[in-house]
Amino acid sequence: MKLGYSYGQVSGFSAANAAFLAYRFEKKTGFKSEKGESWACALREDDVLVRLYGKDFWLTGLWYSLKGDAWICGSHGEITGLHERPHPIAVGAVG
């Protein structure tokens, strides 16, 4: 199975301190809201990429504050608030 990916909404106050939605799915069928994975990730001001939240359904909205708090909503009506700095996915400069 080949995987495809795409990116969605971005929220933040600068390119160096922002969060974004990412989607992973079967490339053959494309993204479907009921299939595939959705992830909220952030690039912090110290160039560390972090995974904020992930689900196996469509994450539809995101708001990210200067303090690193995140509010994430999904297609099932769920709203999740995250109020602590998550652990990095990868340490070091990104890009």
DAJO-V681989 format. One record per helix or strand of 3 or more residues. SS is the DSSP state (h for helix, s for strand). FROM is the first residue (numbers start at 1). TO is the last residue. Records with the same first field share a line. If there is no record, write none. Layout:
SS: FROM-TO / FROM-TO
//
This chain:
s: 3-14 / 17-26 / 37-43 / 49-55 / 59-64 / 70-74 / 79-82 / 88-90
//
